Amino acid sequence: MLTTLAVLGAACAHSMEGGRPFDVEASNQIEIGKTTEAEVLALLGEPLLRQSKEDGSKVYGYKYIKAKAYLTSPVTMKAESAGDKLIIGFNNKGIVTAIERTAMPGNKAVKQ
């Protein structure tokens, strides 16, 4: 019976990844008013999202999420998720003007 439940639980496990992994520790080196767009790209690579505004300013978005759901019994499901989101604003000279970091459960967020 336990073997059957273990096989059923494994068969009913689902994993999902979204976005693109990025180095959260490296993102802590980014400083408002100091770090350039080129330095951000060197630290983190290409963003998942790039938005240019009419005034020449830009916003880059980095996001990664990993989730797993599985049965813990025939009638109970457990879900776990972790991830990070980073939004960086640049002025029209390519200097960082804003940073917003958000971490999902299991991770630490730093906000500036």
Buried (B, 14 or more C-beta within 10 A) or exposed (E): EEEEEEEEBEEEEEEEEEBEEBEBEEBEEBEEEEBBBEBBEEBBBEBBEEEEEEEEBBBBBBBBBBBBBBBEEEEEEEEEEBBBBBBBBBBEEBBBBEBBBBBBEEEEEEEE
